[in-house]
Amino acid sequence: MRIRTIVAGTAALALLAGCGDSGGTTGTPTTGTPTTSTGNGGAAPKIGNPLDVKAFEADPCSAVTPAQVQAFGLPGVSGRTNPGAVGTACIWLGTSTPAKMSPGIAILPDGTSISSILAKKDSTYQVFEQLPDIQGYPAYIALVSDGRASGSCELLVGVSDSRTIGSTFQSSTGSAKFADPCGAATEFATLAITTIKAGAK
């Protein structure tokens, strides 16, 4: 199975534009499919320790360091900026490596908040599930089309009351992380938040 090119932030793009991005990991909305939605019922959590992501917008690939990428299981794979994504984004294409996976990070536009996402979650996503906070920041599985069985997942993490980052993960059969793509996306989001926290002095 060939890994498709990731467009990081496709879930938020669907929210902003009202439709899916055909190049993304989440596909396009399906009609007549009930939304799987769990969590806080639309009340946006207050983020008490906001992160400043402005320093990473010019170089989103710096949000995950080479050492972190290697520890994740992609030694020697460098990030590439993704001009097709909403906001600023980076992808690490491990398609041709033994890892058979490609994670991505997107820093979504200012004003794309968890509050605005929650307001439209039922009409936008096939799957929307709240996860345990990542280092104190609210996190959600947000899938326009459910690709988890195919090794794909996307998360949205609120890092301030007006900013959100996206974490995408796509893999193919044979990847050690194929069976739990949302766990892998969570792991990669954790790496990014660790770096952003360290850089936001």
C-alpha positions as CSV (number, residue, x, y, z in Angstrom):
1,M,0.0,0.0,0.0
2,R,1.5,3.3,-1.1
3,I,1.4,6.3,1.4
4,R,-0.4,9.3,-0.1
5,T,1.1,12.7,0.3
6,I,0.0,14.3,3.6
7,V,-1.6,17.7,3.6
8,A,-1.2,18.6,7.3
9,G,-4.2,20.4,8.8
10,T,-6.8,19.0,6.5
11,A,-9.3,18.7,9.3
12,A,-9.1,22.4,10.1
13,L,-9.2,23.2,6.4
14,A,-12.4,21.4,6.2
15,L,-13.7,23.4,9.1
16,L,-12.6,26.7,7.6
17,A,-13.7,26.0,4.0
18,G,-16.6,23.7,4.6
19,C,-15.2,20.8,2.6
20,G,-12.4,18.3,2.7
21,D,-9.1,18.7,0.9
22,S,-8.8,15.9,-1.7
23,G,-5.0,15.6,-1.0
24,G,-5.3,15.2,2.7
25,T,-5.3,12.3,5.1
26,T,-8.9,12.8,6.1
27,G,-10.6,12.9,2.7
28,T,-14.0,14.5,2.1
29,P,-17.1,14.5,4.3
30,T,-19.5,11.6,3.8
31,T,-23.2,12.1,3.8
32,G,-25.5,10.0,5.8
33,T,-22.7,8.8,8.1
34,P,-23.3,9.5,11.8
35,T,-20.6,11.5,13.6
36,T,-18.8,9.8,16.4
37,S,-18.5,12.6,18.9
38,T,-17.4,12.4,22.4
39,G,-16.0,15.0,24.9
40,N,-17.2,18.2,26.4
41,G,-20.3,18.8,24.3
42,G,-19.1,22.0,22.7
43,A,-17.7,24.0,25.7
44,A,-14.1,25.0,24.8
45,P,-11.7,24.4,27.7
46,K,-9.8,27.5,28.9
47,I,-6.1,27.2,28.2
48,G,-4.3,28.5,31.2
49,N,-0.7,28.2,29.9
50,P,-0.9,29.4,26.2
51,L,2.0,28.7,23.8
52,D,3.4,31.3,21.5
53,V,3.8,29.6,18.1
54,K,4.8,32.6,16.1
55,A,8.5,31.8,16.2
56,F,7.7,28.4,14.5
57,E,5.5,29.8,11.7
58,A,8.4,30.8,9.5
59,D,9.9,27.3,9.9
60,P,7.3,24.7,10.9
61,C,9.8,21.9,10.4
62,S,11.8,23.2,13.5
63,A,8.8,22.3,15.7
64,V,10.2,18.7,15.8
65,T,13.9,18.3,16.0
66,P,16.0,15.8,14.1
67,A,16.8,14.0,17.3
68,Q,13.1,13.7,18.1
69,V,12.3,12.5,14.5
70,Q,15.0,9.8,14.9
71,A,13.6,8.7,18.2
72,F,10.1,8.6,16.6
73,G,11.5,6.0,14.2
74,L,12.5,8.0,11.1
75,P,16.3,8.3,11.2
76,G,17.7,10.4,8.5
77,V,14.3,11.7,7.4
78,S,14.2,15.5,7.1
79,G,11.0,17.6,7.3
80,R,9.7,19.5,4.2
81,T,7.5,22.5,4.3
82,N,4.1,21.7,2.9
83,P,2.7,24.7,0.8
84,G,-0.6,22.9,0.1
85,A,-1.6,22.9,3.8
86,V,-3.7,25.3,5.7
87,G,-1.5,27.5,7.8
88,T,2.2,26.6,7.9
89,A,3.0,22.9,7.9
90,C,5.8,20.4,7.6
91,I,5.8,16.7,6.6
92,W,8.4,14.0,7.2
93,L,8.0,11.6,4.3
94,G,9.2,8.2,5.3
95,T,7.4,6.4,2.5
96,S,10.5,4.7,1.2
97,T,12.1,3.9,4.6
98,P,11.5,0.7,6.5
99,A,9.3,2.7,8.9
100,K,6.7,3.2,6.2
101,M,5.1,6.2,7.8
102,S,4.8,10.0,7.3
103,P,3.9,12.3,10.2
104,G,3.2,16.0,9.8
105,I,2.7,19.1,11.9
106,A,0.6,22.2,11.0
107,I,0.4,25.5,12.8
108,L,-3.1,26.6,11.9
109,P,-4.0,30.3,11.2
110,D,-4.5,32.7,14.0
111,G,-8.2,32.5,15.1
112,T,-8.6,28.8,14.4
113,S,-9.3,28.0,18.0
114,I,-10.7,25.0,19.7
115,S,-13.8,27.0,20.4
116,S,-14.4,27.6,16.7
117,I,-13.7,23.9,15.9
118,L,-16.1,22.6,18.6
119,A,-18.8,24.9,17.3
120,K,-18.9,23.0,14.0
121,K,-17.6,19.6,14.9
122,D,-20.9,17.7,14.4
123,S,-21.4,19.0,10.8
124,T,-17.7,18.8,9.8
125,Y,-16.3,15.5,11.1
126,Q,-17.2,11.9,10.8
127,V,-15.1,11.2,13.9
128,F,-14.5,13.7,16.6
129,E,-13.2,12.4,19.9
130,Q,-11.7,14.1,22.9
131,L,-8.3,12.7,24.1
132,P,-6.5,13.2,27.3
133,D,-4.7,16.5,27.4
134,I,-1.2,16.6,25.8
135,Q,1.0,18.3,28.3
136,G,-1.9,20.3,29.6
137,Y,-3.4,21.2,26.2
138,P,-6.7,19.9,25.0
139,A,-6.5,17.3,22.2
140,Y,-9.0,15.8,19.8
141,I,-9.1,13.2,17.1
142,A,-10.7,15.1,14.2
143,L,-11.4,13.0,11.1
144,V,-13.5,14.2,8.1
145,S,-13.3,10.6,6.9
146,D,-12.2,7.7,9.2
147,G,-9.0,6.3,7.9
148,R,-7.7,4.7,11.1
149,A,-8.1,1.2,9.7
150,S,-5.8,2.2,6.9
151,G,-3.1,3.6,9.3
152,S,-4.1,7.3,9.2
153,C,-5.1,9.7,11.9
154,E,-5.2,13.4,12.5
155,L,-5.3,15.4,15.8
156,L,-6.1,18.9,16.7
157,V,-4.5,20.4,19.8
158,G,-5.4,23.8,21.3
159,V,-2.3,25.6,22.4
160,S,-3.9,29.0,23.2
161,D,-7.4,30.4,23.2
162,S,-6.8,31.5,19.5
163,R,-4.3,29.0,18.1
164,T,-4.4,25.3,17.3
165,I,-1.9,22.9,15.9
166,G,-2.6,19.8,13.8
167,S,-0.7,16.5,13.9
168,T,-1.2,14.1,11.0
169,F,0.0,10.6,10.7
170,Q,-0.2,8.2,7.8
171,S,1.4,4.7,7.4
172,S,1.2,1.6,5.4
173,T,1.1,-2.1,6.2
174,G,4.4,-3.1,7.7
175,S,4.8,0.0,9.8
176,A,5.3,-0.6,13.5
177,K,2.8,2.2,14.2
178,F,0.2,1.1,11.6
179,A,-2.2,-0.5,14.1
180,D,-2.4,2.7,16.3
181,P,-2.2,5.7,14.0
182,C,-3.8,8.0,16.5
183,G,-1.4,6.9,19.2
184,A,1.4,7.8,16.7
185,A,-0.2,11.2,15.9
186,T,-0.4,11.9,19.7
187,E,3.2,10.9,20.1
188,F,4.3,13.3,17.3
189,A,2.1,16.1,18.7
190,T,3.8,15.6,22.1
191,L,7.2,16.0,20.5
192,A,6.1,19.3,18.8
193,I,4.6,20.7,21.9
194,T,7.8,19.8,23.9
195,T,9.9,21.8,21.3
196,I,7.5,24.7,21.1
197,K,7.4,25.0,24.9
198,A,11.2,25.0,25.1
199,G,11.4,27.7,22.4
200,A,8.7,29.9,23.7
201,K,10.7,31.6,26.4
